[in-house]
Amino acid sequence: MIMARTAYRQPQAGSQGFARTKKVFGNTVALIAADVVLNAQTAVLRVPKGFVLQSLGGTIGDLDSGATLTVALGDAGNNARFFAANAVGQAGGAVPALLAGAVLYEFTEDTDILLTAAVAAVGLGPTPTATILMEGYIR
């Protein structure tokens, strides 16, 4: 039996790899009370230059002991680039759908992804965690 010649290499971790190699960047963050006050921003992860976003997933815990908190996900250029003021943090649940304009967004530099409290929480909720997963490829 003749062995087939291997003419490829495995992709590298992180931002290294062949063009359009699928990448998922994500993190789970334990939030504190200061993260849910009005206009507080928490950098939940960083994506590399050249990353092209295809989808967004994850979960957000119950961040609010009351029922007022709304959160947005974006970056320094637009704090609601990926999803705008959403009440998911009031009781917890799945991350909202990625805004249509953010699909295939290409990052021009290494970028911190910011979770912003668009409307303040009454107080920190019982499960203050956020898991954000960004799936795409490196151009």
VENUR-V864266 format. One line per field, one symbol per residue. ss: DSSP state (H for helix, E for strand, - for the rest). psi: psi as a letter, one per 40 degrees, with the letter a starting at -180 (. if undefined). Layout:
# VENUR-V864266
ss=???
psi=???
This chain:
# VENUR-V864266
ss=---------------------EEEEEEEEE--HHHH----EEEEEEE---EEEEEEEEEE---E-----EEEEE--------EEEE-HHHH-EE-----HHH---E----EEEEEEEEE----E----EEEEEEEEEE-
psi=hhhihhfiiiiiiaeiiihfhhihhiihhhiideeeihehhhhdihiihehhhdihiaihahehebfdhiiihaaddhefddiahiededeiaihiihideehfhhheihhhhhhhgdhiidihidggihhhhhhaih.
